[in-house]
């Protein structure tokens, strides 16, 4: 137990130091980010993920740029019982292109989201620092335009996640899942 706690504390300190320097992609084109993405990879040391990762499956994210440069985010995931879990956020642009902030009402936390890498017709690597009551956690997501991610891309996601302090056992390539019907 003590070793696990020390490893998690070390990972958190590493994450906080590393994440402060995570720079969004240069010259982000929000219009090219628009549309449906599959959430194929998920990585975080957050305890809720550690407790639930075995049952997690691929979901979708729809990104819609607003006229003011913000980003409407809509997430959907089909549950095992056939119901759909949905969540939406309006991510507000910051002075740094590719960096957005939003408050999650569902989780009551503040989010600092950065689009770190993107090939608009293939994948996007998104890094978010979630903060609640003085505690910060890293959440990395690998979005893909298809339900497949190449071995090279999976390795890149894993490497990036470890560089931002996520333990290797908390990096998941999510299994395919049927999609929620359009809302």
Secondary structure by P-SEA (a helix, b strand, c coil): caaaaaaaaaaaaaaaaaaaaccccccccccccccbbbccccccccccccccccccccbbbbbbbccccbbbbbbbbbccccbbbbbbbbbbbcccccbbbbbbccccccccccccccccccbbbbbbbbbcccbbbbbbbbbbccccccaaaaaaaaaaaaaacccccccccccbbbbcccc
